[in-house]
Amino acid sequence: MPPAASGDLLSAATRAPGDPARRSDQPVLKDGIRLRRLTRWQAEDMREDIADLAAESVAGTPGEAYHDRGDFLHRLAVIAHRPGFALLVAETTVLVGCAFGFPVGPDGSGRRGFDGTLQEIIHRLTSRARFVVLTQVVAHPHAQHRDIARRLQQRLLIDLHSCLGVTLLHPADQAGQAAFSSWGWQNMGEVVGLPGAVAPCVLTLSVEGLALARR
């Protein structure tokens, strides 16, 4: 697969923290949420269900304007071919969340093209040469969505042996920025120099940030 442009890495907005918890026809989440890592082939088999969850999670919110089901499926297909790609799902009796991304580091990955530019920017901002690009974090629109998202993103960083997560958002996506902020992400502002029609907002999440977000 060719290197992804910044548009392929822009995260779609999720439900903003202050939005209504759920509609009457949505299942109430109980205890016993489990996290499961999928292989590329399992991710392919579940991609329609994951896309349905992503669409439901932004329906009726200000972030809906920045989410398109077709774009989501395209982004998942592109990222699934990245070295080190990982996708986690959160489940009860139904799918309630997912997160996926890939590592960028000093081991030879991410040295050319878009990845190399992003690596230089993140190293300049954080002094970290290795990080995980979390291309998507989706949580069911329920009161527990913050906990689901935090558990998913923490587990993904652990599985990919990284202390820093990075995500890119459209600068006008205020709902998405508010949601990620509620999960402990720090907004580093708009960053120029990456290819694409807009200068994305770069948000970072450190292990320390995860600990603070749980308080």
Buried (B, 14 or more C-beta within 10 A) or exposed (E): EEBBBBBBBBBBBBBBBEBEEBEEEEEEBEEEBEBEBBEEEEBEEBBEEBBEBBBBBBEEBBBBEBBBEEBBBBBBBBBBEBEBBBBBBBBBEEBBBBBBBBBBBEEEBBEEEBBBBBBBBBBEBBEBBBBBBBBBBBBBBBEBBBBBBBBBBBBBBEBBEBBBBBBBBBBEBBBBBBBBBBBBBBBBEEBEEBEBEBBBBBBBBBBEBBEEBEE
